[in-house]
């Protein structure tokens, strides 16, 4: 459940999210200790907000193997964040400048 209807594409969080923070991108694949994972989603936690009054963002991973299940890998609570949403090109006029 999200507070915003748009899907998060990228999140950076930490003391200075614009410079040297932890950053995660939806769909990014990476190797950790010989096992491959994919960032399957990045979500605002509306239930946590309703219960505690603080925003929490969860980064979900899925192991890249058959039958694997998604799990929360990282959470950001009460830290500065920068959010990048997917651009909804059907909602804006796009001008071809080529």
LINDARA-V782896 format. One record per run of one state. SS is the DSSP state (~ for helix, > for strand, _ for the rest). FROM is the first residue (numbers start at 1). TO is the last residue. Records with the same first field share a line. If there is no record, write none. Layout:
# LINDARA-V782896
SS->FROM-TO + FROM-TO
This chain:
# LINDARA-V782896
_->1-7 + 14-21 + 26-28 + 33-34 + 45-45 + 53-55 + 64-70 + 78-80 + 86-88 + 92-98
>->8-13 + 22-25 + 29-32 + 35-44 + 56-63 + 71-77 + 81-85
~->46-52 + 89-91
